[in-house]
Amino acid sequence: MSNTASPANYRVSHMAENLIGSEIIKLAGEIRELMAKGEKIYNFTIGDFDPKIFPIPTELKQAIVDAYMNDETNYPPADGMLDLRKVVATAIAQQQSLEYAADEILIAGGARPIIYAIFQAVVDPGDKVVFPVPSWNNNHYTHLSHAKQVFVEAKAENNFLPTAEELKPYLSDATLLALCSPLNPTGTVFSKQQLEDICDLVVAENKRRSPDEKPLYLMYDQIYAVLCYGDAKHYDPVSLRPELRPYTIFVDGISKSLAATGVRVGWAFGPRKVIDKMKSILGHVGAWAPKAEQVASAKYLANQTNVDSFLGSFKGEIEERLNGFYNGIQTLKSEGFPVDAIAPMAAIYLTVKFDLKGFKTPDGSVIESTPQITQYLLQEAKLAVVPFSAFGASKESVWYRLSIGTATVADVHASIESLRAALEKLKVKS
């Protein structure tokens, strides 16, 4: 009799065994199945861009081609090409009035390895990581670090951003506070006062700790910073409270600002010691941005005129779609349908409420849960959006993320009409 174990019974690490897969990817699988059957689906789930609708800047594309033609295909330096780090330093100074040297900047293959490296550099197994929900992937990065997750559920009345009062009870023994603004999944931004109040908590906590204690670090993901609309303005912790510079690690890059998610150029900047440790970690992982893309990005970003020209057009296209969806949802709300939305502020996301629990569907069943709402929207409205529960919020939440990165202007009107038709089929539970 063979003692060979069945592959299904192979033992793996505790971390791997308990790692939760992406809820968005799971939903994407259902969408693909429907589309394979020939159904028209308005897929607004993925925080990405359709390059046919939102291509990267022409000059950046040509610079990438030129770099490959010039054989820029060997390993880049572990912390990134010096020319690119210098250009990033200049951009930080221009946009945020912050001075960071080239050796306080780390280039990597997008924001994901940067965030992973931050967690690995400052968080030990068993350490406490505090983050608001809904938010993107903090739970998974905490799990990968064998740390303890502390969820702080933000409220709609605060645009789903945490307040200092909500965070305060959890910071006295925490190692990392993970924040993001503009926020994925909501597209909302911290007001100056909101962020100042949180910064004051972090400053006070680090003053309280003894020199031999690990500080409370602050990860500040600002990957959507330049994509603010109307009166919305981006604020950052170090500009507001310079005392936070030794503890704050920023996450940024071109993935969202230039519709360049697949180009894979992101960066971190922060305390030199932390950046050095992150460099070592990513050196072992090999998570560099490709050299040709780094060379091209340095060339493109150095021409501020081209950057400004692209952003002017790009932001206008995004804002048109966000406002279109928002106005459409508000029209449906005014007609008595159980929907709502938060006015667009930033990023590529609209926060939408589908308060459909308790309504009867055409087949006589009653919608009783958020997954049932998601399925009804997908099956009847052909509308695919992501519930905030996929970002750590309560499973009972009826708020959703709608991403416009794959939407044409025509899709905006058509999907709202499809949603209206689906909502008209619902009946109040008797």
VENNORTA-V453275 format. One record per pair of residues at least 12 apart in sequence whose C-alpha atoms are under 10 Angstrom apart, sorted by the first residue. I is the first residue (numbers start at 1). J is the second residue. Records with the same first field share a line. If there is no record, write none. Layout:
I->J ; J
//
This chain:
14->146
15->143 ; 144 ; 145 ; 146
16->143 ; 144
18->143 ; 144
19->139 ; 140 ; 141 ; 143 ; 144
20->139 ; 140 ; 143
21->140
22->137 ; 140 ; 390 ; 391
23->386 ; 387 ; 389 ; 390 ; 391
24->45 ; 46 ; 47 ; 385 ; 386 ; 387 ; 390 ; 391
25->45 ; 46
27->45 ; 46 ; 374 ; 375 ; 378 ; 384 ; 385 ; 386 ; 390
28->43 ; 45 ; 46 ; 384 ; 385 ; 386
30->375 ; 378 ; 384
31->43 ; 45 ; 378 ; 379 ; 382 ; 383 ; 384
34->378 ; 379 ; 382
39->379 ; 382
40->381 ; 382 ; 383
41->378 ; 379 ; 381 ; 382 ; 383 ; 384 ; 415
42->378 ; 381 ; 382 ; 383 ; 384 ; 385 ; 406 ; 407 ; 411 ; 412 ; 414 ; 415 ; 416 ; 418
43->378 ; 382 ; 383 ; 384 ; 385 ; 386 ; 402 ; 403 ; 404 ; 405 ; 406 ; 407 ; 411 ; 415
44->349 ; 383 ; 384 ; 385 ; 386 ; 401 ; 402 ; 403 ; 404 ; 405 ; 406 ; 407
45->349 ; 383 ; 384 ; 385 ; 386 ; 387 ; 400 ; 401 ; 402 ; 403 ; 404 ; 405 ; 406
46->384 ; 385 ; 386 ; 401 ; 402 ; 403 ; 404 ; 405 ; 406
47->184 ; 185 ; 256 ; 261 ; 347 ; 348 ; 349 ; 401 ; 402 ; 403 ; 404 ; 405 ; 406
48->255 ; 256 ; 259 ; 260 ; 261 ; 262 ; 348 ; 403 ; 404 ; 405 ; 406
49->255 ; 256 ; 259 ; 260 ; 261 ; 262 ; 348 ; 403 ; 404 ; 405 ; 406 ; 407
50->259 ; 404 ; 405 ; 406 ; 407 ; 408
51->259 ; 260 ; 261 ; 262 ; 405 ; 406
52->406 ; 408
53->317 ; 405 ; 406 ; 407 ; 408 ; 409
54->258 ; 259 ; 260 ; 314 ; 317 ; 318 ; 405 ; 406 ; 407 ; 408
55->258 ; 259 ; 260 ; 314
56->254 ; 255 ; 257 ; 258 ; 259 ; 260 ; 261 ; 262 ; 263 ; 310 ; 314
57->258 ; 259 ; 260 ; 300 ; 306 ; 307 ; 309 ; 310 ; 311 ; 314
58->300 ; 306 ; 310
59->296 ; 297 ; 299 ; 300 ; 303 ; 306 ; 307 ; 310
60->258 ; 260 ; 293 ; 296 ; 297 ; 298 ; 299 ; 300 ; 301 ; 306 ; 307
61->260 ; 263 ; 293 ; 296 ; 297 ; 300
62->296 ; 300
63->292 ; 293 ; 294 ; 295 ; 296 ; 297 ; 298 ; 299 ; 300
64->263 ; 291 ; 292 ; 293 ; 294 ; 295 ; 296 ; 297 ; 299 ; 300
65->292 ; 293 ; 296
66->292 ; 295 ; 296
67->291 ; 292 ; 293 ; 294 ; 295 ; 296
68->291 ; 292 ; 293 ; 295 ; 296
69->292
70->292
71->291 ; 292
72->290 ; 291 ; 292 ; 293 ; 294 ; 295 ; 296
73->290 ; 291 ; 292 ; 293
74->290 ; 291 ; 292
75->286 ; 288 ; 289 ; 290 ; 291 ; 292
76->107 ; 288 ; 289 ; 290 ; 291 ; 292 ; 294 ; 295
77->107 ; 279 ; 283 ; 288 ; 289 ; 291
78->106 ; 107 ; 108 ; 278 ; 279 ; 280 ; 281 ; 282 ; 283 ; 284 ; 286 ; 287 ; 288 ; 289
79->102 ; 103 ; 104 ; 105 ; 106 ; 107 ; 108 ; 267 ; 275 ; 276 ; 278 ; 279 ; 280 ; 282 ; 283 ; 288 ; 289
80->102 ; 103 ; 105 ; 106 ; 107 ; 108 ; 109 ; 265 ; 267 ; 279 ; 288 ; 289 ; 290 ; 291 ; 294 ; 295
81->102 ; 106 ; 107 ; 289 ; 291 ; 292 ; 294 ; 295 ; 298
82->102 ; 103 ; 105 ; 106 ; 107 ; 294 ; 295 ; 298
83->102 ; 294 ; 295 ; 297 ; 298 ; 299 ; 302
84->102 ; 105 ; 106 ; 107 ; 267 ; 294 ; 295 ; 296 ; 297 ; 298 ; 299 ; 300 ; 301 ; 302
85->100 ; 101 ; 102 ; 103 ; 104 ; 105 ; 106 ; 107 ; 267 ; 269 ; 294 ; 298
86->100 ; 101 ; 102 ; 103 ; 105 ; 298 ; 302
87->102 ; 297 ; 298 ; 299 ; 300 ; 301 ; 302 ; 303
88->100 ; 101 ; 102 ; 105 ; 106 ; 107 ; 252 ; 253 ; 267 ; 268 ; 269 ; 297 ; 298 ; 301 ; 302
89->101 ; 102 ; 103 ; 104 ; 105 ; 269
90->102 ; 301 ; 302
91->301 ; 302 ; 304
92->269
95->225 ; 226
96->234 ; 235 ; 236 ; 238 ; 239
97->238 ; 239
98->238 ; 239 ; 242 ; 245
100->269 ; 270 ; 271 ; 272
101->269 ; 270 ; 272
102->269 ; 272
103->269 ; 270 ; 271 ; 272 ; 275 ; 276
104->268 ; 269 ; 270 ; 271 ; 272 ; 273 ; 274 ; 275 ; 276
105->249 ; 250 ; 267 ; 268 ; 269 ; 270 ; 271 ; 272 ; 275 ; 276 ; 279
106->251 ; 266 ; 267 ; 268 ; 269 ; 270 ; 272 ; 275 ; 276 ; 278 ; 279 ; 282 ; 288
107->252 ; 253 ; 264 ; 265 ; 266 ; 267 ; 268 ; 269 ; 279 ; 282 ; 287 ; 288 ; 289 ; 294
108->253 ; 264 ; 265 ; 266 ; 267 ; 268 ; 279 ; 282 ; 283 ; 286 ; 287 ; 288 ; 289 ; 290 ; 294
109->253 ; 255 ; 261 ; 262 ; 263 ; 264 ; 265 ; 266 ; 267 ; 282 ; 286 ; 287 ; 288 ; 289 ; 290 ; 293 ; 294
110->223 ; 251 ; 252 ; 253 ; 254 ; 255 ; 260 ; 261 ; 262 ; 263 ; 264 ; 265 ; 266 ; 267 ; 268 ; 287 ; 288 ; 289
111->221 ; 222 ; 223 ; 251 ; 252 ; 253 ; 254 ; 255 ; 261 ; 264 ; 265 ; 266 ; 267 ; 268
112->137 ; 141 ; 251 ; 264 ; 266 ; 267 ; 287
113->266 ; 267 ; 268 ; 278 ; 281 ; 282 ; 285 ; 286 ; 287 ; 288 ; 289
114->221 ; 249 ; 250 ; 251 ; 252 ; 253 ; 266 ; 267 ; 268 ; 269 ; 275 ; 278 ; 279 ; 281 ; 282 ; 287 ; 288
115->137 ; 138 ; 141 ; 178 ; 219 ; 220 ; 221 ; 249 ; 250 ; 251 ; 252 ; 267 ; 268 ; 278
116->138 ; 140 ; 141 ; 142 ; 144 ; 145 ; 278 ; 281 ; 282
117->141 ; 145 ; 268 ; 274 ; 275 ; 277 ; 278 ; 279 ; 280 ; 281 ; 282 ; 285 ; 287
118->141 ; 176 ; 217 ; 218 ; 219 ; 249 ; 250 ; 251 ; 268 ; 274 ; 275 ; 277 ; 278 ; 279 ; 281
119->138 ; 141 ; 142 ; 144 ; 145 ; 147 ; 175 ; 176 ; 178 ; 219 ; 278
120->141 ; 142 ; 144 ; 145 ; 146 ; 277 ; 278 ; 281 ; 282
121->145 ; 273 ; 274 ; 275 ; 276 ; 277 ; 278 ; 279 ; 280 ; 281
122->145 ; 175 ; 176 ; 214 ; 215 ; 216 ; 217 ; 274 ; 277 ; 278
123->142 ; 145 ; 146 ; 147 ; 148 ; 174 ; 175 ; 176 ; 214 ; 217
124->145 ; 146 ; 147 ; 148 ; 175
125->142 ; 143 ; 144 ; 145 ; 146 ; 147 ; 148
126->142 ; 145 ; 146 ; 147 ; 148 ; 149 ; 175
127->142 ; 145 ; 146 ; 147 ; 148 ; 149 ; 173 ; 174 ; 175 ; 176
128->142 ; 146 ; 147 ; 148 ; 149 ; 150 ; 170 ; 171 ; 172 ; 173 ; 174 ; 175 ; 176 ; 177 ; 216
129->141 ; 142 ; 145 ; 147 ; 148 ; 149 ; 150 ; 151 ; 170 ; 171 ; 173 ; 174 ; 175 ; 176 ; 177 ; 178 ; 216 ; 217
130->142 ; 148 ; 149 ; 150 ; 151 ; 152 ; 167 ; 170 ; 171 ; 173 ; 174 ; 175 ; 176 ; 177 ; 178 ; 179 ; 218
131->149 ; 150 ; 151 ; 152 ; 153 ; 154 ; 162 ; 167 ; 170 ; 176 ; 177 ; 178 ; 179 ; 180 ; 219 ; 392
132->150 ; 151 ; 152 ; 153 ; 154 ; 155 ; 160 ; 161 ; 162 ; 163 ; 166 ; 167 ; 177 ; 178 ; 179 ; 180 ; 391 ; 392 ; 393
133->150 ; 151 ; 152 ; 153 ; 154 ; 155 ; 160 ; 161 ; 162 ; 179 ; 185 ; 388 ; 389 ; 390 ; 391 ; 392 ; 393 ; 394
134->151 ; 152 ; 153 ; 154 ; 155 ; 160 ; 161 ; 162 ; 183 ; 184 ; 185 ; 186 ; 387 ; 388 ; 389 ; 390 ; 391 ; 392 ; 393 ; 394 ; 399 ; 400 ; 401
135->151 ; 153 ; 154 ; 160 ; 161 ; 178 ; 179 ; 180 ; 183 ; 184 ; 185 ; 186 ; 388 ; 389 ; 390 ; 391 ; 392 ; 393
136->179 ; 180 ; 183 ; 184 ; 185 ; 186 ; 388 ; 390 ; 391 ; 392
137->184 ; 390 ; 391 ; 392
138->151 ; 178 ; 179 ; 391 ; 392
139->151 ; 391 ; 392
142->176
147->175
148->174
149->174
150->167 ; 170 ; 171 ; 174 ; 177
151->167 ; 170 ; 392 ; 393
152->166 ; 167 ; 170 ; 392 ; 393
153->166 ; 167 ; 392 ; 393 ; 394
154->166 ; 167 ; 393
155->393
156->342 ; 351 ; 353 ; 399
157->342
158->188 ; 189 ; 190 ; 191 ; 194
159->183 ; 186 ; 187 ; 188 ; 189 ; 190 ; 342 ; 343 ; 351
160->183 ; 185 ; 186 ; 187 ; 188 ; 189 ; 190 ; 342 ; 351 ; 393
161->179 ; 180 ; 181 ; 182 ; 183 ; 186 ; 188 ; 189 ; 190 ; 191 ; 194 ; 195
162->179 ; 190 ; 194 ; 195 ; 198
163->190 ; 193 ; 194 ; 195 ; 197 ; 198
164->193 ; 194 ; 195 ; 196 ; 197 ; 198 ; 199 ; 200 ; 201 ; 202
165->197 ; 198 ; 201
166->198
167->198 ; 201
168->198 ; 201 ; 202 ; 205
171->201 ; 202 ; 205 ; 216
172->201 ; 202 ; 204 ; 205 ; 206 ; 208 ; 209 ; 216
173->205 ; 209 ; 214 ; 215 ; 216
174->205 ; 214 ; 215 ; 216 ; 217
175->213 ; 214 ; 215 ; 216 ; 217 ; 218
176->215 ; 216 ; 217 ; 218 ; 219 ; 247 ; 248
177->202 ; 216 ; 217 ; 218 ; 219 ; 220 ; 248
178->217 ; 218 ; 219 ; 220 ; 221 ; 249
179->195 ; 218 ; 219 ; 220 ; 221 ; 222 ; 250
180->219 ; 220 ; 221 ; 222 ; 223 ; 224 ; 225 ; 236 ; 250 ; 251
181->195 ; 220 ; 221 ; 222 ; 223 ; 224 ; 225 ; 234 ; 235 ; 236 ; 346 ; 347
182->221 ; 222 ; 223 ; 224 ; 225 ; 226 ; 227 ; 228 ; 232 ; 233 ; 234 ; 235 ; 345 ; 346 ; 347 ; 348 ; 349
183->221 ; 222 ; 223 ; 224 ; 225 ; 345 ; 346 ; 347 ; 348 ; 349
184->221 ; 222 ; 223 ; 224 ; 346 ; 347 ; 348 ; 349 ; 350 ; 391 ; 401 ; 403
185->347 ; 348 ; 349 ; 350 ; 351 ; 386 ; 387 ; 388 ; 390 ; 391 ; 400 ; 401 ; 402 ; 403
186->342 ; 344 ; 345 ; 346 ; 347 ; 348 ; 349 ; 350 ; 351 ; 352 ; 388 ; 399 ; 400 ; 401 ; 402 ; 403
187->224 ; 227 ; 228 ; 322 ; 342 ; 343 ; 344 ; 345 ; 346 ; 347 ; 348 ; 349 ; 350 ; 351 ; 401 ; 402 ; 403
188->228 ; 232 ; 342 ; 343 ; 344 ; 345 ; 346 ; 347 ; 349 ; 350 ; 351
189->224 ; 225 ; 228 ; 232 ; 233 ; 234 ; 235 ; 344 ; 345 ; 346 ; 347
190->232 ; 233 ; 234 ; 235 ; 236
191->232 ; 233 ; 234 ; 235
192->233 ; 234 ; 235 ; 236 ; 237 ; 240
193->235 ; 240
194->235
195->235 ; 236 ; 237 ; 240 ; 241
196->235 ; 236 ; 237 ; 239 ; 240 ; 241
198->237
199->218 ; 236 ; 237 ; 238 ; 240 ; 241 ; 242 ; 243 ; 244
200->237 ; 240 ; 241 ; 243 ; 244
202->215 ; 216 ; 217 ; 218 ; 237 ; 241 ; 243 ; 244 ; 247 ; 248
203->216 ; 241 ; 242 ; 243 ; 244 ; 247
206->243 ; 244 ; 247
215->246 ; 247
216->247 ; 248
217->244 ; 245 ; 246 ; 247 ; 248 ; 249
218->237 ; 244 ; 245 ; 246 ; 247 ; 248 ; 249 ; 250
219->237 ; 247 ; 248 ; 249 ; 250 ; 251 ; 268 ; 270
220->236 ; 237 ; 238 ; 248 ; 249 ; 250 ; 251 ; 252 ; 268
221->236 ; 249 ; 250 ; 251 ; 252 ; 253 ; 268
222->234 ; 235 ; 236 ; 250 ; 251 ; 252 ; 253
223->250 ; 251 ; 252 ; 253 ; 254 ; 255 ; 256 ; 257 ; 266 ; 267 ; 347
224->251 ; 252 ; 253 ; 254 ; 255 ; 256 ; 257 ; 346 ; 347 ; 348
225->252 ; 253 ; 256 ; 257 ; 346 ; 347
226->256 ; 257 ; 258 ; 311 ; 315 ; 346 ; 347
227->256 ; 257 ; 258 ; 311 ; 314 ; 315 ; 316 ; 318 ; 319 ; 345 ; 346 ; 347 ; 348
228->315 ; 319 ; 344 ; 345 ; 346 ; 347 ; 348
229->315 ; 316 ; 318 ; 319 ; 344 ; 345 ; 346 ; 347
230->319 ; 344 ; 345 ; 346
231->345
232->344 ; 345 ; 346
233->345 ; 346
234->346
236->248 ; 250
237->249 ; 250
238->250 ; 270
245->270 ; 271
246->270 ; 271 ; 272 ; 273 ; 274
247->270 ; 271 ; 274
248->269 ; 270 ; 271 ; 274
249->268 ; 269 ; 270 ; 271 ; 272 ; 274 ; 275
250->267 ; 268 ; 269 ; 270 ; 271
251->266 ; 267 ; 268 ; 269 ; 270
252->265 ; 266 ; 267 ; 268 ; 269
253->265 ; 266 ; 267 ; 268
254->266 ; 267 ; 297 ; 301
256->347 ; 348 ; 405
257->307 ; 310 ; 311 ; 314 ; 315 ; 347
258->307 ; 310 ; 311 ; 314 ; 315
259->314 ; 405
263->289 ; 290 ; 292 ; 293 ; 294 ; 297
264->287 ; 288 ; 289 ; 290 ; 293 ; 294
265->288 ; 289 ; 290 ; 291 ; 293 ; 294 ; 297
266->288 ; 289 ; 294
267->289
315->346 ; 347 ; 348
317->404 ; 408 ; 409
318->346 ; 347 ; 348 ; 349 ; 404 ; 405 ; 407 ; 408 ; 409
319->344 ; 345 ; 346 ; 347 ; 348 ; 349 ; 404
320->404 ; 409 ; 412
321->344 ; 348 ; 349 ; 350 ; 403 ; 404 ; 405 ; 407 ; 408 ; 409 ; 410 ; 411 ; 412 ; 413
322->343 ; 344 ; 345 ; 346 ; 347 ; 348 ; 349 ; 350 ; 351 ; 402 ; 403 ; 404 ; 407 ; 409 ; 412
323->343 ; 344 ; 345 ; 350 ; 412
324->409 ; 411 ; 412 ; 413 ; 416
325->341 ; 343 ; 344 ; 350 ; 352 ; 402 ; 404 ; 409 ; 411 ; 412 ; 413 ; 415 ; 416
326->340 ; 341 ; 342 ; 343 ; 344 ; 350 ; 351 ; 352 ; 412 ; 416
327->341 ; 343 ; 416
328->340 ; 341 ; 412 ; 413 ; 415 ; 416 ; 417 ; 419 ; 420
329->341 ; 342 ; 352 ; 353 ; 354 ; 416 ; 419 ; 420
330->342 ; 343
331->416
332->416 ; 417 ; 419 ; 420 ; 423
335->420
337->354 ; 355 ; 356 ; 420 ; 423 ; 424 ; 426
338->353 ; 354 ; 355 ; 356 ; 357 ; 359 ; 423
339->352 ; 353 ; 354 ; 355 ; 356 ; 398 ; 399 ; 423
340->352 ; 353 ; 354 ; 355 ; 399
341->353 ; 354 ; 399 ; 400
347->403 ; 404 ; 405
348->401 ; 402 ; 403 ; 404 ; 405
349->400 ; 401 ; 402 ; 403 ; 404 ; 405
350->400 ; 401 ; 402 ; 403 ; 404
351->387 ; 388 ; 399 ; 400 ; 401 ; 402 ; 403
352->385 ; 386 ; 387 ; 388 ; 398 ; 399 ; 400 ; 401 ; 402
353->387 ; 388 ; 397 ; 398 ; 399 ; 400 ; 401
354->370 ; 373 ; 374 ; 377 ; 387 ; 397 ; 398 ; 399 ; 400 ; 423
355->370 ; 373 ; 397 ; 398 ; 399
356->368 ; 369 ; 370 ; 372 ; 373 ; 374 ; 376 ; 377 ; 398 ; 423 ; 426 ; 428
357->369 ; 370 ; 372 ; 373 ; 396 ; 398 ; 428 ; 429
358->426 ; 427 ; 428 ; 429 ; 430
359->373 ; 423 ; 425 ; 426 ; 427 ; 428 ; 429 ; 430
360->425 ; 426 ; 427 ; 428 ; 429 ; 430
361->376 ; 380 ; 422 ; 423 ; 424 ; 425 ; 426 ; 427 ; 428 ; 429
362->380 ; 422 ; 424 ; 425 ; 426 ; 427
363->425 ; 426
364->426 ; 427 ; 429
365->429
366->426 ; 427 ; 428 ; 429
367->426 ; 429
368->396
369->395 ; 396 ; 397 ; 398
370->387 ; 388 ; 389 ; 394 ; 395 ; 396 ; 397 ; 398 ; 399 ; 400
371->387 ; 389 ; 395 ; 396 ; 398
373->387 ; 398
374->386 ; 387 ; 398 ; 400
376->422 ; 423
377->418 ; 419 ; 422 ; 423
378->419 ; 422
379->422
380->418 ; 419 ; 421 ; 422 ; 423 ; 425
381->415 ; 416 ; 417 ; 418 ; 419 ; 420 ; 421 ; 422 ; 423
382->415 ; 418 ; 419 ; 422
383->402 ; 415 ; 416 ; 418 ; 419 ; 422
384->401 ; 402 ; 403 ; 415
385->399 ; 400 ; 401 ; 402 ; 403
386->399 ; 400 ; 401 ; 402 ; 403
387->399 ; 400 ; 401 ; 402
388->400 ; 401
//
